Amino acid sequence: MKVGDVVRLTSGGPSMTVIELAEPKLSCTWFMVDSINGSSFPSASLELAADFASTPTSPTTESIPVIGRDPEPDLSPLGRAP
């Protein structure tokens, strides 16, 4: 695991962000309703949070708008003759 990874205790609990590596423990922080919490946990008691494991860390080219170019016209048939 590395700083910035989103983890959970193997026994369950909230998603936490690793903020410091101090083997054999990892320091983590997490948010509750109105507070920020933090603590250190043995690295063996943590696992990567499954719902964050496949999240891309950077945008794909499909999600980046092209500036200065008109969008492609919609040429789908709308009941008009070709």
C-alpha positions as a printed NumPy array, in Angstrom:
array([[  0.   ,   0.   ,   0.   ],
       [  1.06 ,   3.578,  -0.525],
       [  0.132,   7.08 ,   0.604],
       [ -3.147,   8.078,  -1.028],
       [ -4.576,   4.559,  -1.242],
       [ -8.136,   4.13 ,  -0.015],
       [ -8.305,   1.228,   2.433],
       [-10.637,  -0.478,   4.893],
       [-10.071,  -2.642,   7.902],
       [-10.308,  -6.3  ,   6.922],
       [-13.063,  -6.565,   9.533],
       [-15.05 ,  -3.766,   7.809],
       [-15.659,  -0.118,   8.557],
       [-15.41 ,   3.191,   6.701],
       [-13.145,   3.917,   3.757],
       [ -9.914,   5.541,   4.95 ],
       [ -7.064,   7.292,   3.134],
       [ -3.49 ,   6.272,   3.894],
       [ -1.577,   9.42 ,   4.893],
       [  1.69 ,   7.976,   6.217],
       [  3.672,   4.753,   6.018],
       [  5.35 ,   3.81 ,   9.286],
       [  5.748,   0.03 ,   8.964],
       [  4.465,  -2.101,  10.459],
       [  1.646,   0.437,  10.815],
       [ -0.108,   2.782,   8.413],
       [ -1.584,   6.117,   9.459],
       [ -5.034,   6.707,   7.998],
       [ -7.648,   9.428,   8.034],
       [-11.377,   9.206,   7.403],
       [-14.434,  11.41 ,   7.575],
       [-17.485,  10.957,   9.742],
       [-20.558,  13.183,   9.737],
       [-18.982,  16.338,  11.199],
       [-15.429,  15.297,  11.936],
       [-12.149,  14.132,  10.501],
       [-10.715,  11.131,  12.305],
       [ -7.317,   9.512,  12.169],
       [ -5.387,   6.631,  13.642],
       [ -2.632,   4.11 ,  12.939],
       [ -3.377,   0.495,  12.101],
       [ -1.213,  -2.585,  11.593],
       [ -0.754,  -2.981,   7.835],
       [ -1.921,  -6.612,   8.071],
       [ -5.33 ,  -5.386,   9.278],
       [ -5.951,  -3.243,   6.168],
       [ -6.989,  -4.015,   2.609],
       [ -7.575,  -1.855,  -0.448],
       [-11.178,  -0.676,  -0.565],
       [-12.798,  -2.638,  -3.396],
       [-15.03 ,   0.229,  -4.535],
       [-11.966,   2.433,  -5.077],
       [ -9.537,  -0.161,  -6.461],
       [-10.614,   0.219, -10.1  ],
       [-11.339,   3.956, -10.086],
       [ -9.165,   5.741, -12.663],
       [ -6.825,   8.322, -11.199],
       [ -6.771,  10.523, -14.289],
       [ -9.359,  11.45 , -16.892],
       [ -9.521,   9.635, -20.2  ],
       [ -9.258,  11.531, -23.459],
       [-12.958,  10.926, -24.083],
       [-13.847,  13.058, -21.057],
       [-11.672,  16.034, -22.02 ],
       [-13.566,  18.646, -24.075],
       [-11.935,  20.009, -27.207],
       [-11.836,  23.798, -27.057],
       [-12.21 ,  25.871, -30.206],
       [-13.864,  23.2  , -32.338],
       [-17.542,  22.864, -33.133],
       [-19.075,  19.564, -32.061],
       [-19.729,  17.013, -34.774],
       [-23.196,  17.515, -36.278],
       [-25.849,  14.926, -35.525],
       [-26.479,  13.236, -38.857],
       [-28.923,  10.674, -37.569],
       [-32.07 ,  10.273, -39.658],
       [-34.943,  12.343, -38.358],
       [-37.543,  11.177, -40.781],
       [-35.95 ,  13.129, -43.623],
       [-35.042,  11.71 , -46.984],
       [-31.313,  11.395, -47.613]])
